[in-house]
Amino acid sequence: MKCFYLLLFCILGTIACQINPSLEQTVLPKVEYKMRGLSFVAPPKTFEQNPMPAVQAVAADWLAIIPYAYTSKGGNRVRYNESHWQWWGERPEGVRASIRLAKEAQLKVMLKPQIYVPGSWTGDLSFSNEEDWQKWSISYKNYILPFVAMADSMQVELFCIGTEFKKTVQKREQFWRQLIQEIRQQYKGKLIYAANWDEYQKVPFWDALDYIGINAYFPLIDKKTPSLNNLKKSWKPYQKTLQDFALQSQRPIIFTEYGYLSVDGCAHNTWELEAKINSLNINEQAQANAIQAILDCFWDEPYWAGGFLWKWFPNNQGHEGYFQKDYTPQGKTAAEVLKKCYSQ
């Protein structure tokens, strides 16, 4: 009799899915493992000592390695490794050394080549004529594809195809799909794109990738030191939207970047705070509360696969002169919060 009911259940389930195929897409498989990541700032010069023990000390097990290139505002070229301005850690030899040390320390790696636009933002990058677009797209591929080959040869687990190209991903979908296909031909790892928090719902090619990547700088509370409870309440609407989007897309979500400056009001419009960093007061507790809240809110979400804290300075190299106010938790109250959460 049990076999009869089991057979009947399977038949009815098959019929239901044939009538409404979307029924089999109503549950997103639970992500059991959470990436405990740090965004590794490329150092300006070679490592004087191995930076990985400090990474392991906060229980991180993933690193995002980020070799920056730049496009000048209004320019149509990606400029990379052309002169002395490129830091050692961003050049191919520095990237290889960073990956090698991470692997030796049993850390996994996301390789994340990233474009910087001085005086502007990558999300605003766009071109009014086809010639400029073609020149830029060719130079972008020339920049990124050697890193794809490096990632494959060094068995890098995750590769990020781009970061915060808000306008171009919507206007040039076919370019990005073709780039993804080309990367797949030579790289065996997983692929992701890092969308800004306000653009991820408009990215048209998530179906071609393995993860939804979001730089999670969602504005929360405009208070000097928001409480942990109030921060968690502010996350609730975003949690619902993200859950629905993961279900709709049938992809897990990774926070390709998340983090907070250690200053007053750090849980609100982060991009505005960076512009006036020198006038802001140091506030380690605000940063610690914000990091605690985001990890508390998302750690048990079944669609969330983890994230990469922005940012971490190896051997304290590479900061811009305001270390005590910067995003890093190093030497701050947030370091213990991060370690406790990542040790779960």
C-alpha positions in Angstrom: 0.0 0.0 0.0 2.9 2.4 0.8 4.3 1.8 -2.6 1.0 2.6 -4.2 0.7 5.9 -2.5 4.3 6.8 -3.3 3.7 6.0 -7.0 0.5 8.1 -6.9 2.4 11.0 -5.3 5.1 10.9 -8.0 2.5 10.8 -10.8 0.5 13.7 -9.4 3.7 15.7 -8.9 4.7 15.1 -12.6 1.3 16.1 -13.8 1.3 19.3 -11.7 4.7 20.3 -13.0 3.5 19.7 -16.6 0.5 21.9 -16.0 2.5 24.6 -14.2 6.3 24.1 -14.9 7.1 27.0 -12.5 6.2 24.8 -9.5 9.5 23.0 -9.7 11.3 26.4 -9.4 9.6 27.6 -6.2 12.4 26.5 -3.8 16.0 27.6 -4.0 18.4 24.9 -2.7 19.8 25.9 0.6 23.4 27.1 0.6 25.0 25.1 3.4 28.5 26.8 3.2 29.0 30.5 3.6 32.0 32.2 2.1 33.9 34.1 4.8 35.7 36.5 2.6 37.9 39.6 2.7 38.7 42.0 -0.1 42.5 42.0 -0.3 44.0 45.3 -1.2 46.9 44.9 -3.6 50.1 46.1 -1.9 52.3 48.8 -3.5 55.4 46.6 -3.0 56.4 43.0 -2.4 55.3 41.4 0.9 57.8 41.9 3.6 56.1 39.1 5.5 53.4 36.6 4.8 50.1 38.4 5.2 48.0 35.2 5.4 48.3 34.4 9.1 46.5 37.7 9.9 43.7 36.7 7.5 43.4 33.4 9.1 43.3 35.0 12.5 39.8 36.5 11.8 38.7 33.1 10.5 38.4 34.2 6.9 38.7 31.4 4.3 38.2 33.4 1.0 40.1 36.3 -0.5 39.1 38.6 -3.3 42.2 39.6 -5.1 41.7 42.8 -7.1 44.1 44.0 -9.8 42.9 47.5 -10.7 43.0 49.1 -14.1 41.6 52.5 -15.0 39.6 54.3 -17.7 40.0 58.1 -17.7 36.8 60.1 -17.5 35.5 60.3 -21.1 38.2 58.0 -22.3 37.7 54.9 -24.5 40.6 52.7 -23.3 41.3 50.5 -20.3 44.8 51.3 -19.1 46.6 48.6 -17.2 50.3 47.9 -16.3 51.6 50.6 -18.6 53.9 52.5 -16.3 55.3 52.9 -12.8 51.9 53.9 -11.3 50.7 50.3 -11.2 51.3 48.8 -7.7 53.2 45.6 -7.5 50.2 43.7 -6.1 48.1 44.7 -9.1 50.7 43.6 -11.7 50.6 40.0 -13.0 53.6 39.0 -10.8 51.9 40.4 -7.7 48.6 38.8 -8.4 50.3 35.4 -8.9 52.2 35.8 -5.7 49.0 36.7 -3.7 47.1 33.7 -5.2 50.0 31.4 -4.4 50.2 32.5 -0.8 46.5 32.2 -0.4 46.5 28.7 -1.7 49.4 27.7 0.5 47.3 28.9 3.5 44.3 26.8 2.3 42.3 29.9 1.4 40.0 30.0 -1.7 40.2 32.9 -4.1 37.9 35.2 -6.1 39.9 37.0 -8.8 38.2 40.3 -9.4 39.8 42.6 -12.0 38.3 46.0 -11.5 38.1 49.3 -13.3 38.6 52.6 -11.6 37.4 55.9 -13.3 39.2 58.9 -11.6 36.8 61.7 -10.9 33.8 59.6 -11.8 32.2 56.2 -11.2 32.3 53.0 -13.2 28.5 52.8 -13.2 28.3 56.0 -15.3 30.6 54.6 -18.0 28.9 54.9 -21.3 29.7 56.0 -24.9 27.7 58.1 -27.3 29.1 56.5 -30.4 29.8 53.0 -31.5 33.5 53.6 -32.4 34.3 54.6 -28.8 32.4 51.6 -27.4 34.2 49.1 -29.7 37.6 50.5 -28.7 36.8 50.3 -25.0 35.3 46.8 -25.2 38.3 45.5 -27.0 40.7 47.0 -24.5 38.5 45.6 -21.6 38.8 42.1 -23.0 42.5 42.5 -23.5 42.7 43.5 -19.8 40.5 40.8 -18.4 41.2 37.6 -20.5 44.8 37.2 -19.4 43.5 37.1 -15.8 41.0 34.5 -16.9 43.9 32.3 -18.1 45.8 33.0 -14.9 42.7 32.0 -12.8 42.4 28.7 -14.7 46.0 27.8 -14.5 46.2 28.5 -10.8 42.8 26.8 -10.0 41.2 30.0 -8.8 37.7 29.0 -7.6 35.7 32.1 -8.6 36.1 34.8 -11.3 34.3 38.1 -11.3 33.7 39.4 -14.9 33.1 43.0 -13.9 32.2 45.4 -11.2 29.4 48.1 -11.0 29.1 48.7 -14.8 25.5 49.9 -14.2 24.9 51.5 -17.6 26.9 49.2 -19.9 25.3 46.0 -18.6 21.9 47.3 -19.5 22.9 48.9 -22.8 25.3 46.2 -24.0 23.9 42.9 -22.9 25.2 41.0 -25.9 28.8 42.1 -25.2 28.6 40.7 -21.7 27.0 37.4 -22.8 29.6 36.9 -25.5 32.4 37.7 -22.9 30.9 35.2 -20.5 30.9 32.5 -23.3 34.5 33.3 -24.2 35.5 33.0 -20.5 33.7 29.7 -20.2 35.8 28.3 -23.0 39.0 28.7 -21.1 38.0 28.8 -17.4 36.6 25.8 -15.4 35.7 27.7 -12.2 32.5 29.6 -11.2 31.6 33.0 -12.6 30.0 36.1 -11.0 29.4 39.7 -11.7 29.5 42.4 -8.9 26.5 44.6 -9.2 26.0 47.8 -7.2 23.2 47.5 -4.6 20.9 49.7 -6.7 21.4 47.9 -10.1 21.3 44.1 -9.4 17.6 43.8 -10.4 18.4 45.2 -13.8 21.3 43.0 -14.8 20.0 41.0 -17.8 22.5 38.1 -17.8 22.3 36.4 -14.3 21.1 33.3 -16.0 24.6 32.9 -17.7 26.5 33.1 -14.4 26.7 30.9 -11.3 26.0 33.5 -8.6 24.3 36.8 -8.2 27.0 39.2 -6.9 26.0 42.4 -5.0 28.1 45.1 -3.6 25.9 45.5 -0.5 26.1 49.2 0.4 22.4 49.5 1.1 21.6 52.7 3.0 20.2 51.8 6.4 20.1 54.4 9.3 21.3 58.0 9.3 22.5 58.0 13.0 26.0 58.4 14.4 25.9 55.1 16.3 22.8 53.0 15.3 21.9 50.2 17.6 22.2 46.6 16.6 18.4 46.1 16.9 17.6 49.1 14.8 20.1 48.1 12.1 18.5 44.6 11.9 15.0 46.2 11.5 16.4 48.4 8.7 17.6 45.3 6.9 14.2 43.5 6.8 12.8 45.1 3.6 16.0 44.4 1.8 16.0 40.8 3.0 12.6 40.2 1.6 13.5 41.7 -1.8 16.8 39.8 -2.0 15.1 36.5 -1.1 12.4 37.0 -3.8 15.1 37.9 -6.4 17.2 34.9 -5.6 14.1 32.7 -5.9 13.2 34.3 -9.2 16.7 34.0 -10.6 17.4 30.5 -9.2 20.9 31.7 -8.2 22.5 32.1 -4.7 23.5 35.6 -3.7 27.1 36.6 -2.7 27.9 40.0 -1.3 30.9 40.6 -3.5 31.5 43.6 -1.3 30.1 44.7 2.1 31.5 46.9 4.7 31.5 50.2 6.6 33.8 53.0 7.4 34.7 53.3 11.1 33.1 56.8 11.4 29.9 58.4 12.6 26.9 57.6 10.5 28.6 54.7 8.6 25.4 52.8 8.0 23.8 55.3 5.7 25.1 56.7 2.4 28.6 55.3 2.4 29.6 56.9 -0.9 28.8 60.3 0.5 30.9 59.7 3.6 34.0 58.9 1.5 34.0 62.4 0.0 34.2 64.1 3.5 36.2 61.5 5.4 38.6 64.0 6.9 35.8 65.9 8.7 34.2 62.8 10.2 34.8 61.5 13.7 36.2 58.0 14.3 33.5 55.6 15.5 34.6 52.0 15.9 31.4 51.0 17.6 29.2 52.1 14.7 31.3 50.0 12.3 31.2 47.0 14.6 27.4 47.2 15.0 26.9 47.5 11.3 29.1 44.5 10.5 27.4 42.5 13.3 24.0 43.4 11.9 24.6 42.4 8.3 26.1 39.1 9.3 23.4 38.3 11.8 20.7 39.1 9.3 22.1 37.0 6.4 24.1 34.2 7.9 21.1 31.8 8.1 19.4 32.9 4.9 19.3 29.8 2.7 19.9 31.8 -0.5 23.0 33.7 0.8 26.3 32.2 0.1 28.5 34.6 2.0 30.5 37.7 1.3 33.7 39.6 1.0 34.3 42.3 3.6 35.6 45.6 2.1 38.5 45.8 2.8 41.8 44.3 4.2 45.3 45.8 4.0 48.0 43.1 3.9 50.7 44.0 6.4 48.8 47.4 6.6 50.1 48.3 3.1 48.1 50.2 0.5 45.8 52.5 2.6 45.1 56.0 1.6 46.2 57.8 4.7 43.0 57.5 6.9 43.5 53.9 8.2 41.6 54.5 11.5 38.5 55.7 9.5 38.8 53.3 6.6 36.6 50.2 6.0 39.2 47.7 7.3 38.4 46.2 10.7 42.1 45.7 11.4 43.0 46.8 15.0 39.5 47.9 15.6 36.5 46.7 17.6 35.0 45.2 14.4 37.9 42.7 14.2 36.6 40.7 17.1 33.0 40.9 15.8 34.2 39.6 12.4 36.2 36.8 13.9 33.2 35.7 16.1 30.9 35.7 13.1 33.3 34.0 10.7 34.1 31.3 13.3 30.5 30.1 13.3 
